[in-house]
Amino acid sequence: MAEDTGMERTEPASERRREQAREDGQIARSRELSTLALLLAAGGGLWGMGAGLTEKLSDLMRHGMQMDRALVFDPDQMLLRLKDFSIDMLLAFAPLLFLLIVAGIASTLVLNGWLFSFKPLMPDWSRVDPLKGLARIFSWNGAIEMLKASAKSVVVGGAAIWVVWHNSGAVLSLAAEPLNLGMTHMMHLVGSSFLIMAASMALVVVVDVPFQIWESERKLRMTRQEVRQENKENEGDPQVKAHIRSQQREMARRRMMAEIPKADVVVTNPTHYAVALSYQGGTMRAPRVVAKGAHLLAARIRAIAEEHKVPVLEAPPLARALYRHADLGDEIPAALYTAVAEVLAYVYQLRRRQEEGGPMPQQPELLSVPLSLDPGASAS
């Protein structure tokens, strides 16, 4: 079996591709459904409005045939009369025309909903290419359209022949009927003929609508390469995303380093970890971690702290626990409150000695760090 190159359109269309196709006006269309809707509207309209329309047309013909001699010899008056007659004729047919317009619009909304796009109206010079035109005629779609046209001609044409044959006697009898009654009877015959042809057209629509939906979905299918490319565009190039993450980490590191000179103390391992703590009694509920790092970053934190005279305290269990269980910017865990309080008390004694003098405070030892929070203790 040949290796799949990914160029076959085997993948269903993505939501983005569907939206782009809809914006371009590439949607499922069924001319047969529109034809059916117009036939039903015309037949139903003539059947239901036949009597009223006949009466209006009779009045128009009667009024139009009545004119005096002065009107005949006045061209301006004749033009005005023609204008009025045309407007009255349009108003008489307005309900039927409105019904046809509604049916035409509704038939397009059934398949795709409301869509308004100018792109299908833009000139496409490939459509006037005779070679491409011949290719479309002799293509698979051309064969399907020819088959549909043949089937439609047979079904609808057969229904029309049956209607004419079945109603031939009624059509001939119209000449013997009074004018108003004959026109009303004619409207009913035309309306019923339209409805019968619409019923035959429904057989074509039942086949055409599912086919048009399937054909539209087939054209929107994507290759695996297109799917991968779209996912890459939606999610971003991995290299670009990695570069952005790297820059974000660098910016965060710079902000973290800028907070070290403001810290109260830096707790170290002494070489593996370094965690800088800050506590402001009026604004903070508990001490917060303003910087932390391991290995080289820990060394950098210690160097900045020493440069800005921030106290550095070696407390390996506490440093390990803070590094593992407190994120940057978070408050320290409640289980470490006692140990950190001892450290801060030592820091405050150092500050008082620097301001007032006195003996060197004793550095805290054996801080109360729970074994469950100390990674070094659990590892041992």
C-alpha positions in Angstrom: 0.0 0.0 0.0 1.3 3.4 -0.9 2.4 5.6 2.0 -0.1 8.2 3.0 1.3 11.6 1.9 -1.4 13.5 3.8 -2.6 15.3 0.6 -5.9 13.5 0.4 -8.8 15.4 1.8 -9.8 12.9 4.5 -10.3 15.2 7.5 -13.6 16.9 8.3 -13.6 20.7 8.0 -12.6 22.7 11.1 -14.8 25.4 12.5 -12.5 28.0 11.2 -12.6 26.6 7.7 -16.4 26.6 7.8 -16.5 30.2 8.9 -14.2 31.2 6.1 -16.2 29.3 3.6 -19.4 31.0 4.8 -17.8 34.4 4.6 -16.9 33.6 1.0 -20.4 32.5 0.2 -19.4 28.8 -0.3 -22.5 27.2 1.2 -24.8 24.4 0.2 -27.4 25.6 -2.3 -30.3 23.7 -3.9 -31.9 25.4 -6.9 -34.5 22.6 -6.9 -35.6 23.6 -3.3 -36.0 27.2 -4.5 -38.0 26.1 -7.5 -40.2 24.0 -5.3 -40.8 26.9 -2.9 -41.8 29.2 -5.8 -44.1 26.6 -7.3 -45.8 26.1 -4.0 -46.1 29.8 -3.3 -47.4 30.5 -6.8 -49.9 27.6 -6.8 -51.1 28.4 -3.3 -51.4 32.1 -4.0 -53.4 31.6 -7.2 -55.6 29.1 -5.5 -56.3 31.2 -2.5 -56.3 34.7 -4.1 -57.9 33.7 -7.4 -61.3 35.2 -6.7 -60.0 38.5 -5.4 -57.4 38.8 -8.1 -60.0 38.0 -10.8 -62.3 40.7 -9.5 -59.5 43.3 -9.4 -58.3 42.4 -12.9 -61.9 42.6 -14.2 -62.3 46.1 -12.7 -59.0 47.2 -14.2 -60.0 46.0 -17.7 -63.5 47.5 -17.4 -62.1 50.8 -16.2 -59.3 50.8 -18.7 -61.6 50.3 -21.7 -63.8 53.3 -20.7 -62.5 56.6 -22.1 -63.9 59.7 -23.7 -63.0 61.2 -27.0 -61.0 64.1 -25.6 -58.7 61.7 -23.7 -57.9 59.8 -26.9 -56.6 62.9 -28.6 -54.6 64.1 -25.6 -51.2 62.2 -25.5 -50.3 63.6 -22.1 -53.5 62.3 -20.6 -53.0 58.9 -22.2 -49.6 58.6 -20.6 -51.0 59.5 -17.2 -53.7 57.0 -17.7 -51.2 54.3 -18.6 -49.1 55.1 -15.5 -52.2 54.9 -13.2 -53.2 51.6 -14.9 -49.8 50.1 -14.5 -49.7 51.1 -10.8 -53.1 49.5 -10.2 -52.0 46.4 -12.0 -48.9 46.2 -9.8 -50.9 46.7 -6.7 -53.3 43.9 -7.8 -50.5 41.5 -8.1 -48.5 42.8 -5.1 -49.8 40.1 -2.6 -48.8 37.3 -4.9 -45.4 38.9 -5.7 -44.8 39.4 -2.0 -45.6 35.7 -1.3 -43.1 34.7 -4.1 -40.4 36.9 -2.6 -41.0 35.4 0.9 -40.9 31.9 -0.5 -37.7 32.6 -2.4 -35.9 34.0 0.7 -37.3 31.3 3.0 -36.0 28.5 0.7 -32.4 29.9 1.1 -32.7 30.3 4.8 -33.8 26.7 5.4 -30.3 25.3 4.5 -27.9 27.9 5.7 -29.7 30.5 7.7 -29.1 34.2 7.1 -26.0 35.0 5.1 -25.1 38.3 3.3 -21.8 38.4 1.4 -20.5 40.4 -1.6 -17.7 38.0 -2.4 -19.7 35.7 -4.7 -20.5 38.9 -6.8 -16.8 39.7 -7.3 -15.5 39.0 -10.8 -13.8 35.7 -11.2 -12.0 35.5 -14.5 -11.4 31.8 -14.2 -15.1 31.3 -14.8 -14.8 32.7 -18.4 -11.9 30.5 -19.2 -13.3 28.1 -22.0 -10.9 25.3 -21.0 -12.0 25.4 -17.4 -15.6 25.7 -18.5 -15.3 22.5 -20.6 -13.6 20.8 -17.6 -16.5 21.7 -15.4 -19.0 20.4 -18.0 -17.3 17.0 -18.3 -16.5 16.7 -14.6 -18.2 14.5 -12.1 -20.3 17.4 -10.9 -21.3 18.2 -14.5 -22.5 14.6 -14.9 -24.5 14.8 -11.7 -26.1 18.1 -12.8 -27.0 16.5 -16.2 -28.5 13.5 -14.4 -30.6 15.8 -12.2 -31.7 17.9 -15.1 -32.8 14.8 -17.0 -34.7 13.4 -13.9 -36.3 16.8 -13.3 -37.4 17.0 -17.0 -38.9 13.5 -16.8 -40.7 14.0 -13.5 -41.9 17.5 -13.8 -42.5 17.2 -17.6 -44.6 14.1 -17.0 -46.6 15.8 -14.3 -47.2 18.8 -16.6 -48.4 16.5 -19.5 -50.7 14.7 -17.1 -52.2 18.0 -15.9 -52.8 19.3 -19.4 -54.4 16.0 -20.5 -56.5 15.7 -17.4 -57.8 19.3 -17.5 -58.1 19.6 -21.3 -61.9 19.4 -21.1 -62.1 22.0 -18.3 -59.8 24.4 -20.3 -62.0 24.1 -23.3 -65.2 24.7 -21.3 -63.8 28.1 -20.0 -64.9 29.7 -23.3 -68.6 29.0 -22.5 -68.5 30.4 -19.0 -69.2 34.0 -18.0 -66.1 36.3 -17.8 -65.8 36.6 -14.0 -66.6 32.9 -13.4 -64.3 31.8 -16.2 -61.4 33.9 -14.9 -61.9 32.5 -11.4 -62.1 29.0 -12.7 -58.9 29.6 -14.8 -57.0 30.9 -11.7 -58.0 27.7 -9.8 -56.8 25.5 -12.7 -53.5 27.3 -12.9 -53.0 27.1 -9.1 -53.8 23.4 -9.0 -51.5 22.7 -11.9 -48.7 24.5 -10.1 -49.4 22.5 -6.9 -49.3 19.2 -8.8 -46.0 20.1 -10.5 -44.7 21.2 -7.1 -45.6 17.8 -5.7 -43.6 16.1 -8.5 -40.8 18.5 -7.9 -40.6 17.4 -4.2 -39.4 14.0 -5.4 -36.3 15.7 -6.9 -35.8 18.0 -3.9 -35.8 15.0 -1.5 -32.7 13.6 -3.4 -31.1 17.0 -4.2 -31.0 18.6 -0.8 -29.0 15.8 1.0 -26.7 15.6 -2.0 -26.0 19.3 -1.9 -25.2 19.1 1.8 -22.9 16.1 1.3 -21.2 17.8 -1.7 -20.6 21.0 0.3 -19.1 19.0 3.2 -16.9 17.1 0.7 -15.5 20.3 -0.8 -14.7 21.7 2.7 -12.7 18.6 3.7 -9.1 19.2 4.6 -5.8 17.4 4.2 -3.8 16.4 7.2 -1.2 19.0 6.3 -3.9 21.7 6.3 -5.2 20.5 9.7 -1.6 20.6 11.1 -1.0 24.1 9.6 -4.2 25.4 11.0 -3.5 24.1 14.4 -0.1 25.7 14.3 -1.6 29.0 13.3 -4.2 28.8 16.1 -1.9 27.7 18.8 1.2 29.5 17.6 4.6 28.4 16.3 6.3 26.2 19.0 9.6 28.0 18.5 7.9 31.4 18.8 6.0 30.3 21.9 9.2 29.0 23.4 11.0 32.3 22.7 8.1 34.2 24.3 8.1 31.9 27.4 11.9 32.4 27.7 11.4 36.2 27.5 8.6 36.0 30.1 10.8 34.0 32.4 13.7 36.5 32.0 11.4 39.4 32.8 10.0 37.6 35.8 13.6 36.9 36.9 14.5 40.6 36.6 11.5 41.6 38.6 12.4 39.1 41.2 15.9 40.3 41.5 14.7 43.9 41.9 12.7 42.8 45.0 15.8 41.3 46.7 17.2 44.6 48.0 13.8 45.3 49.7 13.7 41.9 51.4 14.1 41.5 55.2 16.2 38.3 55.0 17.5 35.6 52.7 17.4 32.0 54.0 19.9 29.7 52.3 20.8 26.0 52.2 23.6 27.4 52.0 24.7 26.5 48.4 21.7 24.7 46.8 18.7 27.0 47.7 18.1 30.7 48.5 14.7 32.2 49.5 14.2 35.9 50.1 11.4 36.9 52.6 9.7 40.1 53.2 7.2 41.1 55.9 5.4 44.4 56.4 3.1 44.2 59.4 0.7 46.8 58.4 0.0 45.5 54.9 0.8 41.7 55.0 -1.0 39.0 56.9 2.1 36.8 56.9 5.7 37.0 55.4 5.9 36.5 51.6 8.4 34.9 49.3 9.8 37.7 47.1 12.6 35.7 45.4 13.8 32.1 45.3 16.2 30.1 43.3 18.4 27.0 43.2 22.1 26.5 42.4 23.3 29.3 40.2 20.2 31.4 40.7 20.6 30.9 44.5 24.2 32.1 44.3 23.0 35.2 42.4 20.3 35.9 45.0 22.9 35.7 47.8 25.3 38.0 46.0 22.6 40.7 45.5 21.6 40.4 49.1 25.1 40.8 50.4 25.6 43.7 48.0 22.6 45.5 49.5 23.3 44.6 53.1 20.3 42.2 53.3 20.8 39.7 56.1 21.7 36.2 54.9 20.9 33.3 57.3 22.0 29.7 56.7 19.0 27.5 57.7 19.0 24.4 55.4 15.8 22.7 56.6 13.8 26.0 56.4 15.3 27.0 53.0 14.4 23.6 51.5 10.9 23.8 52.9 10.3 27.3 51.7 11.7 26.6 48.3 9.5 23.5 47.9 6.2 24.6 49.4 6.0 28.4 48.8 5.6 29.9 45.3 7.0 33.2 44.3 4.8 36.0 45.7 2.8 33.7 48.0 2.6 33.7 51.8 4.7 31.2 53.6 2.8 28.0 54.8 1.2 28.3 58.2 3.3 25.4 59.5 6.5 27.5 59.0 5.2 30.6 60.9 7.1 29.7 64.1 10.4 29.1 62.3 10.1 32.3 60.2 9.1 34.3 63.2 12.4 33.3 64.9 14.3 34.3 61.8 12.6 37.7 61.6 13.2 38.3 65.4 16.9 37.7 64.8 16.8 40.1 61.8 15.1 42.8 63.9 17.8 42.4 66.6 20.5 42.8 64.0 18.9 46.1 62.9 18.6 47.4 66.5 22.3 46.6 67.1 23.2 48.5 63.9 21.2 51.5 65.1 21.9 51.5 68.8 24.9 49.2 69.2 25.2 46.4 71.7 26.2 42.7 71.7 25.8 40.5 68.6 22.5 38.6 68.7 22.7 34.9 68.8 21.8 33.3 65.4 18.8 31.0 65.7 19.5 27.3 65.5 17.4 24.1 65.3 14.4 25.9 63.8 11.1 24.1 64.2 10.5 22.9 60.6 8.0 20.0 60.3 9.7 16.9 58.8 6.8 16.5 56.3 7.8 19.9 54.8 11.5 19.3 54.6 12.4 17.5 51.3 15.9 16.7 52.7 14.5 15.0 55.8 11.9 12.9 53.8 14.7 11.9 51.3 16.9 10.7 54.1 
